[in-house]
Amino acid sequence: MFKDKSILITGGTGSFGKHFVSHLLDNDTPKRLIIYSRDELKQFEMQQQFDAPCMRYFIGDVRDKHRLTSAMKDVDYVIHAAALKQVPAAEYNPNECIKTNINGAQNVIDAAIETDVRRVIALSTDKAANPVNLYGATKLASDKLFVAANNISGAKGPRFAVVRYGNVVGSRGSVVPFYRELLAQGKTTLPVTHKEMTRFWITLDEGVQFVIKNFQRMQGGEIFVPKIPSITIIDLVESMSGKRDYEIIGIRPGEKLHEVMVPQEMAHHSLEFDDHYVITPAIKFFDKTVNYKVNKLGEKGQSVEEKFEYHSGTNPHFLSIDELRDLDKATL
């Protein structure tokens, strides 16, 4: 679907952006592939790896609507991946988190509408469901903005959707690279915030494939949630170190014990498909004929049970220690 099309990725020098670019250059022939981010050093380093003729590198911040509008000229598809994502950093720097994650999201929406982009997918997080930290709260606000944007853009304007998933294996700033570094330093005991902690677990490749598929599925207004496994933090420790030796350091500011991707309160708006869930809009759009039970690919979903909740601690699929080891090796 990206043949001869122009795609822009905000925050494109991050883990997702790099993997998406690698996948697209290997499997498709885009007209332009635009990396939009604010760090010139990361862009320079990325240019050494990805220098195909279709690549474009734009220095810019999502806080700058004028620059976004300029970068989106003649763009067909946008992936909004830019965000301040570190939970403790957001707790200590709330204004900066709000400026990027909420105001930046609105700027992306406004720029996309002004430039007649075709489709936009915003990357979200499990922390946006029933948030207890500022990062999650700002991403929930961002999700609401992107869903409502379909009403603002009107019948002929861009379509907006959200992809929400859990912790990405090996992504920058995540626990796996942190543990690898400690083990490389000769540490024999790994730090754990709470021994009962669980998390949803997804690989970068799975995340990229899910986003691409949802560009094909989307009608506008959906929050797409993949069916993915959970892990326990203690199993992760054993899979990486070979033993269950850990030191409890306490839950960090704003951190949850478990994560939720489909809250029970949204069950009456949620649909189950073969490999994913969809949270449908709580508000009515201009086009009241949209049937979210059948997506653009013809895949059919059904309503979930009244008290359904997609929760990392009660997820029926947990990765075994051996499966965690295999994933760890695959992300090296």
C-alpha positions as a printed NumPy array, in Angstrom:
array([[  0.   ,   0.   ,   0.   ],
       [  3.001,   2.33 ,   0.33 ],
       [  4.191,   2.013,  -3.279],
       [  4.892,   5.511,  -4.646],
       [  3.414,   7.057,  -1.5  ],
       [  4.926,   9.574,   0.907],
       [  5.146,   8.607,   4.59 ],
       [  6.196,  10.786,   7.515],
       [  7.181,   9.464,  10.937],
       [  7.364,  11.839,  13.892],
       [  9.998,  10.755,  16.377],
       [ 11.394,   8.715,  13.506],
       [ 14.877,   8.239,  14.967],
       [ 13.491,   6.097,  17.803],
       [ 13.391,   2.303,  17.986],
       [ 10.059,   2.025,  16.174],
       [ 11.014,   4.477,  13.445],
       [ 14.257,   2.701,  12.611],
       [ 12.587,  -0.699,  12.448],
       [  9.707,   0.649,  10.37 ],
       [ 12.132,   2.246,   7.897],
       [ 14.153,  -0.969,   7.631],
       [ 10.989,  -2.978,   6.982],
       [  9.617,  -0.537,   4.41 ],
       [ 12.86 ,  -0.251,   2.439],
       [ 13.106,  -4.057,   2.312],
       [  9.481,  -4.688,   1.352],
       [  8.081,  -1.651,  -0.453],
       [  8.956,   1.248,  -2.768],
       [  7.798,   4.506,  -1.156],
       [  8.144,   7.778,  -3.017],
       [  9.344,   9.589,   0.108],
       [ 10.065,   8.389,   3.63 ],
       [ 10.379,  11.375,   5.94 ],
       [ 12.035,  11.221,   9.363],
       [ 10.791,  14.097,  11.503],
       [ 12.585,  14.58 ,  14.839],
       [ 14.392,  17.195,  16.875],
       [ 17.8  ,  15.578,  17.532],
       [ 20.299,  16.306,  14.749],
       [ 22.874,  13.839,  16.122],
       [ 20.402,  10.937,  16.035],
       [ 19.384,  11.951,  12.525],
       [ 23.037,  12.063,  11.423],
       [ 23.63 ,   8.597,  12.895],
       [ 20.475,   7.237,  11.249],
       [ 21.531,   8.671,   7.885],
       [ 24.657,   6.504,   8.022],
       [ 22.399,   3.447,   8.144],
       [ 19.486,   4.546,   5.949],
       [ 20.424,   6.671,   2.931],
       [ 18.052,   5.381,   0.223],
       [ 17.049,   7.979,  -2.414],
       [ 13.531,   8.174,  -0.942],
       [ 14.774,   9.148,   2.532],
       [ 14.264,  12.679,   3.832],
       [ 15.385,  14.01 ,   7.214],
       [ 13.528,  16.964,   8.744],
       [ 14.732,  18.633,  11.939],
       [ 11.634,  19.708,  13.835],
       [  9.65 ,  19.386,  17.039],
       [  6.005,  18.3  ,  17.28 ],
       [  5.54 ,  21.37 ,  19.469],
       [  6.073,  23.453,  16.307],
       [  2.889,  23.3  ,  14.222],
       [  4.268,  25.488,  11.43 ],
       [  7.23 ,  23.165,  10.895],
       [  4.967,  20.103,  10.986],
       [  2.693,  21.633,   8.357],
       [  5.686,  22.314,   6.121],
       [  6.996,  18.748,   6.562],
       [  3.597,  17.173,   5.776],
       [  3.17 ,  18.845,   2.408],
       [  2.11 ,  16.192,  -0.152],
       [  2.366,  13.417,   2.48 ],
       [ -0.065,  10.484,   2.238],
       [  0.458,   8.658,   5.547],
       [  1.677,   9.789,   8.981],
       [  2.831,   7.701,  11.922],
       [  2.966,   9.748,  15.11 ],
       [  5.618,   8.106,  17.291],
       [  7.121,  11.182,  18.971],
       [  6.557,  11.341,  22.731],
       [  8.204,  11.857,  26.092],
       [  7.927,   8.276,  27.368],
       [  9.961,   7.845,  30.548],
       [  7.487,   7.523,  33.424],
       [  9.669,   8.997,  36.227],
       [ 10.907,  11.809,  33.961],
       [  7.299,  12.741,  33.201],
       [  6.453,  12.815,  36.913],
       [  9.313,  15.245,  37.581],
       [  8.821,  17.33 ,  34.419],
       [  5.034,  17.414,  33.938],
       [  4.839,  20.593,  31.86 ],
       [  7.332,  19.282,  29.315],
       [  5.428,  16.003,  29.021],
       [  2.16 ,  17.856,  28.429],
       [  3.699,  20.143,  25.797],
       [  4.999,  17.218,  23.745],
       [  2.41 ,  14.487,  24.299],
       [ -0.788,  16.559,  24.28 ],
       [ -0.025,  19.853,  22.542],
       [  2.221,  18.012,  20.088],
       [ -0.568,  15.551,  19.286],
       [ -2.958,  18.399,  18.5  ],
       [ -0.323,  19.986,  16.259],
       [  0.052,  16.737,  14.319],
       [ -3.737,  16.583,  13.867],
       [ -4.018,  20.21 ,  12.749],
       [ -1.107,  19.875,  10.313],
       [ -2.54 ,  16.657,   8.835],
       [ -5.929,  18.293,   8.258],
       [ -4.389,  21.415,   6.72 ],
       [ -2.253,  19.388,   4.299],
       [ -4.9  ,  16.767,   3.371],
       [ -2.965,  13.748,   4.61 ],
       [ -4.886,  10.54 ,   3.852],
       [ -4.411,   8.503,   7.046],
       [ -2.723,   9.006,  10.41 ],
       [ -1.909,   6.404,  13.05 ],
       [ -0.761,   7.53 ,  16.494],
       [  1.238,   5.129,  18.648],
       [ -0.108,   4.8  ,  22.181],
       [  0.701,   2.692,  25.222],
       [ -0.903,   0.351,  27.723],
       [ -0.258,   3.074,  30.287],
       [ -3.01 ,   5.172,  28.662],
       [ -5.677,   2.771,  29.977],
       [ -6.771,   3.705,  33.523],
       [ -3.631,   5.86 ,  33.895],
       [ -1.977,   6.361,  37.265],
       [  1.009,   8.341,  35.982],
       [  1.33 ,  11.553,  33.991],
       [  2.788,   9.819,  30.941],
       [ -0.26 ,   7.548,  30.751],
       [ -2.618,  10.471,  31.335],
       [ -1.059,  12.505,  28.521],
       [ -1.25 ,   9.54 ,  26.147],
       [ -4.912,   9.004,  27.084],
       [ -5.537,  12.664,  26.243],
       [ -3.637,  12.175,  22.981],
       [ -5.738,   9.098,  22.141],
       [ -8.928,  11.097,  22.723],
       [ -7.649,  13.886,  20.478],
       [ -6.854,  11.511,  17.619],
       [-10.221,   9.756,  17.869],
       [-12.137,  13.052,  17.919],
       [-10.035,  14.374,  15.022],
       [-12.139,  12.261,  12.644],
       [-15.105,  14.472,  13.437],
       [-13.103,  17.666,  13.014],
       [-11.657,  16.615,   9.645],
       [-15.099,  16.006,   8.153],
       [-16.264,  13.561,   5.492],
       [-13.429,  14.19 ,   3.031],
       [-10.606,  14.874,   5.473],
       [ -7.896,  12.58 ,   6.879],
       [ -8.804,   9.493,   8.856],
       [ -7.162,   9.063,  12.253],
       [ -6.651,   5.922,  14.374],
       [ -4.601,   4.804,  17.363],
       [ -2.472,   1.72 ,  17.959],
       [ -2.026,   0.776,  21.618],
       [  0.417,  -1.912,  22.714],
       [  2.661,  -2.907,  25.607],
       [  6.366,  -2.956,  26.375],
       [  8.542,  -3.369,  23.289],
       [ 11.31 ,  -5.961,  23.696],
       [ 14.72 ,  -4.32 ,  23.491],
       [ 13.495,  -0.804,  22.691],
       [ 15.606,   2.127,  23.816],
       [ 15.184,   2.808,  27.533],
       [ 13.403,  -0.489,  28.257],
       [ 14.38 ,  -3.021,  30.907],
       [ 15.985,  -5.614,  28.591],
       [ 18.912,  -3.408,  27.42 ],
       [ 19.294,  -2.223,  31.023],
       [ 19.58 ,  -5.796,  32.306],
       [ 21.98 ,  -6.7  ,  29.495],
       [ 24.251,  -3.856,  30.491],
       [ 24.23 ,  -4.865,  34.168],
       [ 25.011,  -8.484,  33.305],
       [ 27.839,  -7.354,  30.993],
       [ 29.27 ,  -5.439,  33.954],
       [ 29.371,  -8.683,  35.95 ],
       [ 26.298,  -8.048,  38.126],
       [ 24.829, -11.244,  39.555],
       [ 21.713,  -9.737,  41.127],
       [ 19.266,  -7.725,  39.018],
       [ 17.045,  -4.917,  40.366],
       [ 13.29 ,  -5.568,  40.445],
       [ 10.683,  -2.988,  41.44 ],
       [  8.133,  -5.596,  42.616],
       [  8.297,  -9.385,  42.408],
       [  4.651,  -9.765,  41.264],
       [  4.917,  -7.255,  38.408],
       [  3.589,  -8.311,  34.981],
       [  3.786,  -6.623,  31.594],
       [  2.47 ,  -7.079,  28.068],
       [  5.34 ,  -8.028,  25.738],
       [  5.736,  -7.327,  22.006],
       [  8.681,  -7.302,  19.597],
       [  9.528,  -4.343,  17.385],
       [  8.789,  -6.425,  14.306],
       [  5.348,  -7.36 ,  15.642],
       [  4.649,  -3.712,  16.456],
       [  5.643,  -2.532,  12.982],
       [  3.612,  -5.257,  11.245],
       [  0.588,  -4.402,  13.395],
       [  0.767,  -0.705,  12.493],
       [  1.078,  -1.455,   8.766],
       [ -1.877,  -3.845,   8.871],
       [ -3.996,  -1.259,  10.684],
       [ -3.396,   1.322,   7.966],
       [ -5.232,  -1.181,   5.762],
       [ -7.929,  -1.992,   8.352],
       [ -8.791,   1.465,   9.66 ],
       [-12.01 ,   3.335,   9.009],
       [-11.202,   6.141,  11.428],
       [-11.668,   6.471,  15.179],
       [-10.464,   3.002,  16.229],
       [ -8.016,   2.175,  18.998],
       [ -6.339,  -1.03 ,  17.833],
       [ -4.97 ,  -3.388,  20.509],
       [ -2.989,  -6.512,  19.513],
       [ -3.398,  -9.851,  21.238],
       [  0.064, -10.324,  22.712],
       [  1.55 , -12.347,  25.583],
       [  2.374, -11.227,  29.103],
       [  5.518, -11.824,  31.151],
       [  6.404, -11.763,  34.834],
       [  9.423,  -9.699,  35.786],
       [ 10.867, -12.607,  37.777],
       [ 10.706, -14.894,  34.736],
       [ 12.481, -12.193,  32.735],
       [ 15.251, -12.069,  35.336],
       [ 15.738, -15.84 ,  35.175],
       [ 15.625, -15.923,  31.368],
       [ 18.423, -13.362,  31.152],
       [ 20.638, -14.248,  34.111],
       [ 19.992, -17.983,  34.423],
       [ 18.842, -17.635,  38.042],
       [ 16.164, -15.93 ,  40.086],
       [ 18.474, -13.667,  42.067],
       [ 17.018, -10.188,  42.352],
       [ 16.966,  -7.146,  44.595],
       [ 13.666,  -5.399,  45.331],
       [ 14.15 ,  -1.659,  44.83 ],
       [ 10.495,  -0.566,  45.082],
       [  8.001,   0.672,  42.521],
       [  9.159,   3.857,  40.815],
       [  7.096,   7.085,  40.784],
       [  3.981,   6.535,  38.67 ],
       [  4.661,   2.836,  37.993],
       [  1.907,   0.188,  37.928],
       [  2.073,  -3.38 ,  39.207],
       [  0.114,  -4.632,  36.17 ],
       [ -0.96 ,  -3.033,  32.903],
       [ -4.339,  -2.862,  31.167],
       [ -4.918,  -2.288,  27.452],
       [ -8.713,  -2.624,  27.315],
       [-10.271,  -1.363,  30.567],
       [-13.465,  -2.999,  31.819],
       [-15.154,   0.398,  31.606],
       [-14.668,   0.306,  27.809],
       [-15.938,  -3.257,  27.334],
       [-19.245,  -2.012,  25.888],
       [-17.268,  -0.176,  23.195],
       [-14.869,  -3.048,  22.443],
       [-14.767,  -5.692,  19.72 ],
       [-12.724,  -8.873,  19.464],
       [-11.135,  -9.947,  16.177],
       [ -8.953, -13.014,  15.542],
       [ -5.642, -11.397,  16.501],
       [ -6.608,  -8.047,  17.994],
       [ -9.202,  -5.954,  19.805],
       [-10.735,  -2.663,  18.716],
       [-12.021,   0.006,  21.077],
       [-14.615,   1.868,  19.037],
       [-15.323,   5.599,  19.474],
       [-17.49 ,   6.63 ,  22.402],
       [-18.623,   9.691,  20.43 ],
       [-20.737,   9.749,  17.274],
       [-19.118,  10.951,  14.056],
       [-20.594,  12.744,  11.047],
       [-20.826,   9.357,   9.326],
       [-23.137,   7.282,  11.502],
       [-23.118,   4.375,   9.02 ],
       [-19.611,   3.099,   9.904],
       [-19.798,  -0.551,  10.945],
       [-16.73 ,  -1.221,  13.077],
       [-17.582,  -4.932,  13.278],
       [-16.338,  -5.302,   9.691],
       [-13.075,  -3.509,   8.906],
       [-11.65 ,  -2.374,   5.566],
       [-10.006,  -5.777,   5.049],
       [-13.341,  -7.543,   5.542],
       [-12.273,  -9.02 ,   8.887],
       [-15.222,  -9.522,  11.241],
       [-15.295,  -8.833,  14.967],
       [-17.759,  -9.429,  17.743],
       [-18.629,  -7.652,  20.965],
       [-16.728,  -8.722,  24.07 ],
       [-18.408,  -9.772,  27.298],
       [-19.863,  -7.073,  29.528],
       [-17.102,  -7.274,  32.171],
       [-14.228,  -8.003,  29.798],
       [-10.816,  -6.531,  30.632],
       [ -7.513,  -7.073,  28.833],
       [ -5.097,  -7.168,  31.776],
       [ -1.428,  -8.223,  31.85 ],
       [ -1.919, -10.155,  35.092],
       [ -4.946, -12.172,  33.909],
       [ -3.906, -12.55 ,  30.271],
       [ -4.33 , -16.244,  29.303],
       [ -1.024, -16.204,  27.393],
       [  2.217, -15.856,  29.382],
       [  5.637, -16.424,  27.834],
       [  7.702, -19.258,  29.323],
       [ 11.312, -18.703,  30.394],
       [ 12.524, -20.53 ,  27.279],
       [ 10.338, -18.346,  25.051],
       [ 11.718, -15.256,  26.767],
       [ 15.262, -16.481,  26.111],
       [ 14.47 , -16.997,  22.445],
       [ 13.026, -13.489,  22.163],
       [ 16.05 , -12.04 ,  23.945],
       [ 18.394, -13.701,  21.444],
       [ 16.275, -12.485,  18.532],
       [ 16.603,  -8.847,  19.627],
       [ 20.391,  -8.847,  20.034]])
